[in-house]
Amino acid sequence: MSYQPSYRPGTGTSSLAVVSLVFGILAWCVLPFVGAIVAIICGHLARSEIRRSPSDARIEGDGMAVAGLVLGYVQLLLCVLAVFVLIAALIFGFAFSNWH
């Protein structure tokens, strides 16, 4: 009787999850708005890719995708709040500029 080892393909990590995490970190360091948008888009695509993968060849990286999503959404929220604060400062600055 000959013994043949069964071949089971190794599980890989989703490249979109890695891109989401990298751009989520870059959103805090270098690319505030653009990095957040890329992290959010790639994070959602990675999570759907991971969910759709077959059970015998599962793709890993859900944690990285979630981390990229969290970093991206928080950075995007802070960018939007900063824009609102800037607009409010401009409006109140012009409104009170002639006030003595």
C-alpha positions as CSV (number, residue, x, y, z in Angstrom):
1,M,0.0,0.0,0.0
2,S,1.5,3.3,-1.0
3,Y,1.0,6.4,1.0
4,Q,0.3,9.6,-0.8
5,P,0.2,12.7,1.4
6,S,-2.9,14.8,0.8
7,Y,-2.2,18.2,-0.7
8,R,-4.0,21.0,0.9
9,P,-3.4,24.4,-0.5
10,G,-2.2,26.9,2.0
11,T,-4.5,29.7,3.0
12,G,-3.4,33.1,1.8
13,T,-3.9,36.5,3.1
14,S,-6.2,38.9,1.1
15,S,-4.1,41.5,-0.6
16,L,-7.0,44.0,-0.4
17,A,-6.9,43.6,3.4
18,V,-3.2,44.4,3.5
19,V,-3.8,47.5,1.2
20,S,-6.6,48.6,3.5
21,L,-4.4,48.4,6.6
22,V,-1.5,50.1,4.9
23,F,-3.6,53.0,3.6
24,G,-5.4,53.2,7.0
25,I,-2.0,53.8,8.6
26,L,-0.9,56.2,5.8
27,A,-4.1,58.2,6.3
28,W,-2.9,59.1,9.8
29,C,0.7,59.8,8.7
30,V,0.8,61.2,5.1
31,L,-2.4,61.1,3.2
32,P,-5.2,62.2,5.5
33,F,-8.3,62.2,3.2
34,V,-7.2,60.1,0.2
35,G,-5.7,57.4,2.4
36,A,-8.9,57.1,4.4
37,I,-11.0,56.7,1.3
38,V,-8.7,54.0,-0.1
39,A,-8.6,52.2,3.2
40,I,-12.4,52.2,3.5
41,I,-13.0,51.0,-0.1
42,C,-10.3,48.3,0.1
43,G,-11.5,47.2,3.5
44,H,-15.0,46.6,2.4
45,L,-13.8,44.8,-0.8
46,A,-11.5,42.6,1.3
47,R,-14.2,41.6,3.8
48,S,-16.6,40.6,1.0
49,E,-13.8,38.7,-0.7
50,I,-13.0,36.9,2.5
51,R,-16.7,36.0,3.1
52,R,-17.1,34.7,-0.4
53,S,-14.0,32.5,-0.3
54,P,-14.8,28.7,-0.2
55,S,-14.5,27.0,3.2
56,D,-11.8,24.5,2.0
57,A,-9.5,27.4,0.9
58,R,-10.2,30.1,3.3
59,I,-8.7,33.5,2.8
60,E,-7.3,35.2,5.9
61,G,-7.0,38.9,6.7
62,D,-10.3,39.9,8.2
63,G,-8.7,41.5,11.2
64,M,-6.5,43.6,8.9
65,A,-9.5,44.6,6.9
66,V,-11.4,45.7,10.0
67,A,-8.4,47.6,11.3
68,G,-8.1,49.4,8.0
69,L,-11.8,50.2,8.0
70,V,-11.6,51.6,11.6
71,L,-8.6,53.7,10.8
72,G,-10.1,55.0,7.6
73,Y,-13.5,55.8,9.1
74,V,-12.1,57.6,12.1
75,Q,-9.7,59.6,9.9
76,L,-12.5,60.5,7.5
77,L,-14.7,61.6,10.4
78,L,-11.9,63.8,11.7
79,C,-11.4,65.4,8.3
80,V,-15.1,66.2,7.9
81,L,-15.2,67.7,11.4
82,A,-12.1,69.8,10.6
83,V,-13.8,71.1,7.5
84,F,-16.9,72.1,9.5
85,V,-14.8,73.8,12.2
86,L,-12.9,75.7,9.5
87,I,-16.1,76.8,7.8
88,A,-17.6,77.9,11.1
89,A,-14.5,79.8,12.0
90,L,-14.6,81.6,8.7
91,I,-18.3,82.4,9.0
92,F,-18.0,83.7,12.6
93,G,-14.7,85.4,11.9
94,F,-16.3,87.5,9.1
95,A,-19.5,88.0,11.1
96,F,-17.6,89.5,14.1
97,S,-14.9,91.3,12.2
98,N,-16.7,94.7,12.4
99,W,-18.1,94.1,15.8
100,H,-16.6,96.3,18.5
